[in-house]
Amino acid sequence: MTDFSYQLYSSRNYPLSDTLKMLSGLGYTQVEGFGGIFAEADIAELKAELDGNGLTMPTGHFSLEMVRDQPGRVLEIATVLGMKGLFVPAVGPEDRVKDAAGWAELGRVLAEVGKPVQDAGLTFGWHNHAFEFAEIDSAEKPLDLILQGGPLALEFDVAWAVVGGQDPLAWIETYGDRLFAAHVKDIAPEGECADEDGWADVGHGTMDWPAIMAALRKTPCQYFVMEHDNPNDHERFARRSLETAKTL
């Protein structure tokens, strides 16, 4: 059975120690870190806390700036925590409106700054949102151009692709060989969960997760990461989503 992971960004509004205990109690064995944790936590203490709760952190999100400007620190964090894959999760709003040449350049920059990570034997790549599917001055989408920049892996956020108007199964088929991880999240029916930014617990929204998971399992994707961008009850989200995931 797949060990599902949990993106700690989902619980950013709750104390980290409480979150780790909660996840362990629910049966999670893996979590995914994000930049805010790496900036604030003592990494050795974080490793001890993960160990104490029977959790590992095989993947993490790091800003482009941190990967570019602090490669030694990034590799130290990855080594101490035993990470296998590192992903840049986004660029700032001001950098999300580019032409084709701009997106292609971002792909080249990512490939260049990721070399130290890859040279250390780790996977490095990009995590998408919806802005990578915007119409631009090209037949290709921004995500195509980013991935053409070099040997980048993809952590595919399936629900954001749907928000971007895409058929996720088509993207999984096209870039299946690049997939190292995927975000497992769900979209609420229109007009529902407005206080949670329109997201739903996995299995309680509109996403066809049985079909999507079947497609993902045909790829090299190794990690399946639960995420909800703004849950009003993170225990409910974590619990109900894992219940669904175990049936997939």
N, C-alpha and C positions, 0 to 999 in steps of 0.2 A: 504494500500500500504506500502511496505517496505521502511523504512528510511535508505537510503544507507549512509555509513560513508566514510571517506576519510583519508587515511594514510598520515600524514603530512610529512613523509620522502619523498614523491613524490615531495614536494615543498621545500626541504631543501636548495636549491640554491636561494630561494627568501625570502624576509623579511616576518617574521611570521605574523606580523600585517596585511600586505597587503594580505597575503594568506587567513587569516581568514575572512577578509571583502569580498574577491573575492568569497570564498566558500558560505558565507551567501547570497550573491547576486545571486548566481546561484541556490539556493534552498536547499543546504545541511543543515542538522540539527545536524550532528554528525561528529566528527573527531577522529582519533586514534593517540595518541602521540608516541614518540620514545625517546630513551635515550638521544640524543643530546639536545632535548628540556628540559628534566627534569634536565639536568646538568647545563643548562645555564639560564633558565627562573626563575624569581621570581614566585613561584607557585600561590600565592594569586593574583598577577597581571595577571597571565595567566587565572585564573578562572574568574576574572572580565572582561577580554577581550573576553573570550568565551561567557560569559553571555551577554555582550554588542552586540555580533553578533548573538545571538540566537542559539548558538552552545553548545553541550555537548561533553564530552570525556568519553564514557563508557568503552573504552578499551585502553590499552597502552602496549608498548614494553619496557622491562627492561632487562639489561644485567644480565647474570648469576652472575657476580661478585657483582653487586649492590644488587640483591636480597639476595645473601649470606652474604655480608659484611655490608649492610646498611638496614636491614629489617625495622627498625623504620622509616627511611626516605622514603622508598618505600610505607609503609602503610600511612604515612602522606600525601604524594602526592596523593595516590589513594583516601584517604578520602576527602581531600580538593576538588579534581576534580570530585568526585562522580563516580569513576570507578566501574565497575562490574567484569571485567576480566583483568588479567595481564598475559602477555606471554613473555617468553624468546625467542628471535627471531633467535638466531644463537649462534655458538661458533666460535672462531677465526680459520683462515685457518690451523694453526698448529694442531688444535684439530679435524679436519674433516677427518683425516685418522686414523681410529681405527679398531680393530678387533671386533668380536661379543661381547667379554667380555667387551671391552672398551665402546661400545655403551650401553650395559646393565648397566654399572656402571654410565654412564651419566644419564640414566633414574632414577636410585636410588638417585643420587645426586639432581636432579631436584625435585623429590618427597620430599626429606628431606628439602631442602631450601624453598620449597613452603608451608610448613606447617603453618608458621605464617600468610601467606596470606589467606590460606584456613580457618584457625582458626578464622580469622576476618570476615568470611562469604563471601569471594570473590572467584571467579574462578581463578585457576592458571594452566598454562600449557605451551605448546611448539608450536612454529610457524616454519613450515618447509621451507627449500629451496630445492635444488636438490640433495645435497650431502647425504641426508638421504635415497636415493634410490640406492646408489652404491652397486655393488656386493662385498660381504664380505665372510668370512669363515663360512657361515651359510645359511640355506635355507631362513631365514628371512632377511628382510631389516633392516637397521639401525633404521628407524622410528618405525618398530614393536618393536624393543628391547627398544627404548626410552620409548615408551608408556607402556611397560610391567613393567617399574620401579616403578609404583605406580599410584595413582588416578589422573593422569594428564589429563587435557582437551587438545584439539587440535584446534588451529587456522589453518585451512587448506589453504595453498597457492596453489590453484589449478593449476595455470600456471607453477609454479616451479615443480610441480609433472610431468607435461607434458614434461618440459625440461629434467627431470630426466628419461624420457622414459616410464612413467607410464600411465595407463588408470585411470583417476581421478575418474570415476564412480565406479570402483572396490574398490578404497580406501574409498570413501564415504560410500559405502555399508558396508565395513568391520568395519570402525570406526565411523559410523554415530552417535552412542550413546555418543561419546567423543566430538563431534563438538559443539563448543560454538560460533565460528566466522569463517569466511572464507574471503580470499582476492580475490577480483574480479579484474582480470587483463587479458591482452590479449597478444598474441604472433604474431608479424608481419610475413607475408609470407617470406619465405626464401629469403635472399638478400635485403629485404626492411628494412627501418628504422635503418640503420646501425649506424647513428649518435645518435640513441636513444637506443643503445645496443640491438636492435632486438625486443623491446617491442612495442606494439601498443595501441591505445585508445581502450577501451572496445567496442566490436561490430565492430571493424575495423581490426580485425586480424583473426586468424585461429581457435580460440577456439569456441566450440559449447556451447555458454553460455545459450541458452534456455534449452537444455537438462541438463546441469550442474546445473542450478538454480532450475530446477524442482526436481532434486535429492536432492539438499541441503535443499529444503523446506520440505522434508519428514523426516528430522533429527531435533534434538533440536537446530540447529544453530540459533543464535539470531541476529548476527551482520554480515553485508556484507560490506566489506571495499574495496573501490577503491584504487588501487595502480598502479603506473608506476615507475619503478626504475630509469628512466633517461629521463623524458620528456623535449624536447627543448622548449615547450610552455605549462606550467602547466595549464593555463586557458583553452586552447583548450582541453587538456586531461580531465580536470575536467568536462567541459561542455559537450563534446561529449559522455563521458562515462556515465554521469548521464542521458543523453537523451536515450541512449541504455538501461540502467538499468531500467528505468521506463516502458519499454516494456516487461520486463522479468517476 
